[in-house]
Amino acid sequence: HDAYFITTPRPCAQGLDLVFLSAVKKATFAVAIALSALAQAATLDGLAAKVNDAVITVGDVVTEMRRMNADQKLGFREAYSNAVEEAINRRLILNAALEKKLEMQEWLVDNRIREIVKDNFDGDMNKLNAQLAQSKVPLTDWRNQIRDDMIVNAMRFQMVDKGAEPTPAQMHNEYLMHRDRYCSEAKTTVSVILLRPPENDKTPSVATRGKEILGRLEAGEKFSELAKQFSADSHAKNGGQWKDVKPDEAFRSEIAEAIAKLKPGEASKLINLDGWGFIVRKDSETADTQLTFEQAYDEISRNVRKEVVKTRHAAWIARMREEAFIKIYPIPDEQ
């Protein structure tokens, strides 16, 4: 019965993203087909690029395409080219780690793998091995991929994230330039009594029960107590209250329209939807309001820091690319 209320689908986590095995399934159908065709028509150890003395193979690029979860708006060639650039950047970071003698101890890699297996494979290593076998990815190669990921993340932290704190001037400028980002959204708190259709001839009709409840409300009884007594809604134990929601997103349109017409403290008449009965009360309502700098401080800090990190990362990659020899080879079917 809660389906009468919630109309916005909730996202669910995609666990296999962490191991780069199912990401290609989320790419466009055209990109997925192109990946398959590339694997069949081209040699996966063919050259895609060179970074100084290091070689990036077509197979490395295919792995990077899976890792990037190709944008659904991109065609294959653009997705492939983007993956080549990302593979080059990744190799530059790994080269920089070698120069700094940054290594990842094996016990740290083991811990990370245990986390992945626990979070995504119910703690069963056999399930991981089965998925790797299905994807034709050797366990050793996958483990090396995890190690490289950890090294890349460690380098990014040292060279980019560490010390990337926003200055007061940057934060004030962000607030002044983007005040529309820092508003509290309009919210409504609503209480609901849901009446299910009669289960047998002995159960009073929805109309009869609704009339009784409305009468008792007019007589001064508490909405919350009547909700606990009569409501079939999952929120009944809380007095039927839905706190701080957007009615258009949380409820069916017929209910949202009824709520919109109410003043705070007012209850609706009985609303009949497909044999179910609804009585709703608007408990409170807040409008969109501009947050002060102090109220929005944490969000401003996060947004500015994100931009600082993005700028520092781009500059870091640009410096490494300027100092490196980079050669990109044509896509295999163009050679």
C-alpha distance (Angstrom), angle and dihedral (degrees) to the residues before:
residue distance angle dihedral
H1 . . .
D2 3.80 . .
A3 3.80 85.6 .
Y4 3.80 85.8 81.6
F5 3.77 88.0 66.0
I6 3.76 114.3 35.2
T7 3.79 112.4 61.2
T8 3.81 101.4 160.8
P9 3.82 114.9 85.7
R10 3.78 115.4 -126.7
P11 3.82 118.7 -130.5
C12 3.76 118.3 -118.3
A13 3.77 128.4 -150.2
Q14 3.80 119.6 -102.4
G15 3.79 102.6 -145.2
L16 3.79 99.2 -172.7
D17 3.80 91.1 63.1
L18 3.80 87.1 85.2
V19 3.78 92.4 64.3
F20 3.80 96.7 40.5
L21 3.80 92.9 -127.5
S22 3.79 104.3 114.8
A23 3.79 100.7 29.0
V24 3.79 92.9 96.9
K25 3.81 88.7 63.0
K26 3.79 88.0 65.8
A27 3.78 93.7 54.3
T28 3.77 120.7 94.6
F29 3.79 116.2 -75.2
A30 3.80 88.9 -114.9
V31 3.80 93.2 54.2
A32 3.81 91.7 46.6
I33 3.81 90.9 51.7
A34 3.80 90.6 47.0
L35 3.78 91.0 52.1
S36 3.78 90.0 51.9
A37 3.79 92.1 46.9
L38 3.79 90.7 48.0
A39 3.77 90.7 52.7
Q40 3.79 90.7 51.4
A41 3.80 100.5 39.1
A42 3.81 101.3 36.6
T43 3.75 134.3 51.1
L44 3.79 106.5 -108.7
D45 3.78 91.2 -146.5
G46 3.81 90.1 56.1
L47 3.79 116.8 120.5
A48 3.80 118.9 -87.5
A49 3.80 98.6 163.7
K50 3.81 145.4 -22.0
V51 3.79 125.6 -134.4
N52 3.80 108.9 -167.9
D53 3.83 101.8 -56.6
A54 3.82 95.4 -20.7
V55 3.80 121.3 100.5
I56 3.81 125.1 -142.4
T57 3.79 111.2 -158.3
V58 3.77 129.8 -154.3
G59 3.80 86.1 -110.0
D60 3.82 89.3 58.2
V61 3.79 89.7 52.6
V62 3.81 92.4 49.3
T63 3.81 88.0 52.3
E64 3.81 89.5 49.8
M65 3.81 90.8 50.5
R66 3.79 89.2 55.2
R67 3.78 91.0 46.0
M68 3.81 92.6 50.5
N69 3.81 92.6 50.2
A70 3.81 91.5 -134.6
D71 3.80 116.3 -108.4
Q72 3.79 108.1 -101.3
K73 3.82 90.5 -133.9
L74 3.80 93.4 58.5
G75 3.78 126.7 91.7
F76 3.77 120.5 -134.4
R77 3.81 97.4 -96.4
E78 3.79 93.7 51.6
A79 3.80 91.9 44.8
Y80 3.83 89.7 49.4
S81 3.82 92.3 48.9
N82 3.80 91.9 49.1
A83 3.79 89.9 49.8
V84 3.83 90.8 51.6
E85 3.80 89.9 53.9
E86 3.80 91.5 48.4
A87 3.80 91.2 47.9
I88 3.82 89.4 52.0
N89 3.81 91.4 50.0
R90 3.79 90.1 48.2
R91 3.81 91.8 51.6
L92 3.82 90.9 48.7
I93 3.82 90.3 53.3
L94 3.80 92.0 47.7
N95 3.84 89.8 48.9
A96 3.80 89.5 50.9
A97 3.81 89.1 51.4
L98 3.81 90.2 53.1
E99 3.80 90.6 51.5
K100 3.80 89.9 51.3
K101 3.82 89.3 45.1
L102 3.80 90.0 -124.3
E103 3.80 108.8 164.6
M104 3.78 133.1 175.8
Q105 3.78 114.2 -130.0
E106 3.78 115.0 -128.1
W107 3.79 94.7 -122.9
L108 3.82 89.4 58.8
V109 3.81 89.7 52.0
D110 3.82 89.3 48.4
N111 3.81 90.3 52.2
R112 3.80 91.8 49.9
I113 3.79 91.6 49.9
R114 3.80 90.5 49.8
E115 3.81 89.1 52.7
I116 3.81 91.4 51.3
V117 3.80 92.8 47.7
K118 3.81 91.3 47.4
D119 3.81 95.3 47.1
N120 3.80 99.1 39.7
F121 3.80 109.1 21.6
D122 3.81 103.1 37.9
G123 3.79 89.2 -105.6
D124 3.80 90.4 -65.0
M125 3.80 113.8 132.0
N126 3.80 89.7 -168.8
K127 3.82 89.7 64.8
L128 3.79 90.5 54.0
N129 3.80 91.1 48.7
A130 3.81 90.3 49.9
Q131 3.81 91.6 51.3
L132 3.78 91.9 47.5
A133 3.81 90.8 48.9
Q134 3.79 90.9 50.0
S135 3.80 89.5 51.2
K136 3.82 91.1 44.2
V137 3.80 91.5 -124.0
P138 3.83 115.1 142.9
L139 3.80 113.6 -128.3
T140 3.81 90.7 -126.5
D141 3.81 91.7 54.7
W142 3.79 91.0 48.0
R143 3.79 91.7 49.0
N144 3.80 90.3 50.7
Q145 3.80 88.1 50.5
I146 3.80 90.1 54.6
R147 3.81 90.9 48.3
D148 3.81 91.4 50.2
D149 3.80 90.7 48.5
M150 3.80 90.0 54.4
I151 3.80 91.7 48.6
V152 3.82 91.8 48.8
N153 3.80 91.0 49.9
A154 3.80 91.7 47.8
M155 3.80 91.0 50.9
R156 3.80 92.0 47.8
F157 3.79 89.7 52.0
Q158 3.80 93.0 50.5
M159 3.81 97.0 42.2
V160 3.81 102.1 32.6
D161 3.80 118.4 9.5
K162 3.79 98.3 42.0
G163 3.78 109.3 89.0
A164 3.82 94.3 3.1
E165 3.77 92.8 133.7
P166 3.82 119.0 149.0
T167 3.80 118.7 -115.3
P168 3.83 121.5 -127.8
A169 3.81 88.9 -111.5
Q170 3.82 91.7 54.4
M171 3.78 91.6 49.0
H172 3.79 94.7 49.2
N173 3.79 90.4 47.5
E174 3.82 90.8 50.9
Y175 3.80 90.9 51.0
L176 3.82 93.9 48.1
M177 3.82 94.8 44.7
H178 3.82 96.7 44.1
R179 3.78 107.3 30.0
D180 3.81 89.5 145.4
R181 3.81 89.0 68.9
Y182 3.77 91.9 61.1
C183 3.76 107.5 63.0
S184 3.76 131.0 116.2
E185 3.80 109.6 -119.3
A186 3.78 121.9 -121.3
K187 3.80 109.6 -96.7
T188 3.78 133.9 -175.7
T189 3.78 129.7 -159.2
V190 3.79 111.5 -148.7
S191 3.79 134.5 -178.4
V192 3.80 119.5 -149.5
I193 3.77 136.5 -164.3
L194 3.79 111.4 -164.0
L195 3.79 119.1 -164.5
R196 3.80 117.2 -162.3
P197 3.84 120.9 -145.7
P198 3.84 115.6 -90.9
E199 3.79 112.8 -81.0
N200 3.82 93.5 -155.4
D201 3.80 142.4 -4.5
K202 3.81 91.5 -84.4
T203 3.82 92.9 61.8
P204 3.82 114.3 87.7
S205 3.80 115.5 -116.8
V206 3.78 121.7 -97.5
A207 3.80 89.4 -108.8
T208 3.80 92.2 53.0
R209 3.80 93.7 48.4
G210 3.80 91.4 44.1
K211 3.80 91.9 52.2
E212 3.80 90.7 50.3
I213 3.80 93.1 49.5
L214 3.81 93.6 47.4
G215 3.79 89.6 50.1
R216 3.78 92.2 51.4
L217 3.81 90.3 48.6
E218 3.80 90.1 53.2
A219 3.81 88.3 49.6
G220 3.80 89.2 59.0
E221 3.80 104.5 -98.6
K222 3.80 116.5 148.2
F223 3.81 117.1 -97.5
S224 3.81 90.6 -141.7
E225 3.81 93.2 56.0
L226 3.80 92.4 48.3
A227 3.80 89.8 48.3
K228 3.80 90.9 53.6
Q229 3.80 89.8 49.3
F230 3.80 102.1 42.4
S231 3.81 111.7 14.8
A232 3.81 123.3 104.8
D233 3.82 90.7 -166.9
S234 3.81 117.4 117.5
H235 3.83 87.6 -123.2
A236 3.81 92.5 59.6
K237 3.80 93.2 102.8
N238 3.82 87.4 60.5
G239 3.78 91.8 51.6
G240 3.80 91.5 -90.9
Q241 3.80 92.2 -70.3
W242 3.81 123.2 156.2
K243 3.80 103.8 -169.0
D244 3.82 125.1 -148.3
V245 3.81 100.0 -13.3
K246 3.77 135.3 151.2
P247 3.81 102.2 -120.5
D248 3.82 93.9 -151.6
E249 3.81 89.7 57.0
A250 3.80 100.3 35.9
F251 3.82 102.5 42.4
R252 3.76 140.6 41.9
S253 3.78 113.6 -90.8
E254 3.82 94.1 -106.4
I255 3.80 90.8 56.2
A256 3.82 93.7 42.2
E257 3.82 90.4 52.2
A258 3.80 90.8 51.4
I259 3.82 90.9 49.9
A260 3.82 91.3 49.9
K261 3.82 90.6 58.8
L262 3.81 94.0 52.7
K263 3.77 127.9 91.3
P264 3.82 118.4 -139.2
G265 3.78 107.9 -75.7
E266 3.81 94.9 22.3
A267 3.81 123.9 118.2
S268 3.79 125.8 -149.4
K269 3.76 128.7 -123.3
L270 3.80 117.8 -103.7
I271 3.81 110.8 -63.4
N272 3.81 115.4 -155.7
L273 3.80 118.3 -153.5
D274 3.78 119.2 172.5
G275 3.77 91.9 -31.7
W276 3.80 95.2 -46.5
G277 3.79 120.2 111.8
F278 3.80 126.7 -139.2
I279 3.77 132.4 -170.0
V280 3.81 113.5 -177.5
R281 3.77 131.7 -173.4
K282 3.79 125.9 -163.9
D283 3.80 103.7 -134.6
S284 3.80 98.8 179.0
E285 3.79 141.3 -18.2
T286 3.81 133.8 -157.7
A287 3.80 125.7 -166.8
D288 3.80 128.2 -141.7
T289 3.79 107.9 -76.5
Q290 3.80 133.0 -174.2
L291 3.80 111.4 -112.7
T292 3.78 119.0 -134.7
F293 3.79 119.1 -120.8
E294 3.80 89.5 -103.8
Q295 3.81 92.9 50.2
A296 3.82 92.1 49.1
Y297 3.82 95.2 39.5
D298 3.81 97.8 113.0
E299 3.80 94.2 45.9
I300 3.81 91.8 46.2
S301 3.80 89.5 50.7
R302 3.82 91.9 51.2
N303 3.81 93.3 48.4
V304 3.80 94.6 47.1
R305 3.79 92.5 45.5
K306 3.81 89.8 51.8
E307 3.82 89.8 55.2
V308 3.81 92.3 44.9
V309 3.81 90.7 51.9
K310 3.81 91.2 46.9
T311 3.83 91.9 51.5
R312 3.80 94.0 44.9
H313 3.80 91.8 48.1
A314 3.82 92.7 50.2
A315 3.81 91.2 49.2
W316 3.82 91.8 47.7
I317 3.80 92.8 51.1
A318 3.82 91.1 45.0
R319 3.82 91.5 54.1
M320 3.80 92.4 50.4
R321 3.80 92.4 47.2
E322 3.81 91.9 50.8
E323 3.79 90.7 54.7
A324 3.82 96.1 44.8
F325 3.79 135.1 78.9
I326 3.81 106.4 -121.6
K327 3.79 126.9 -178.9
I328 3.82 123.2 177.8
Y329 3.80 119.0 -160.0
P330 3.82 124.3 -148.9
I331 3.79 120.0 -91.8
P332 3.84 105.9 -84.7
D333 3.81 96.2 -108.4
E334 3.82 89.4 53.4
Q335 3.80 95.5 55.2
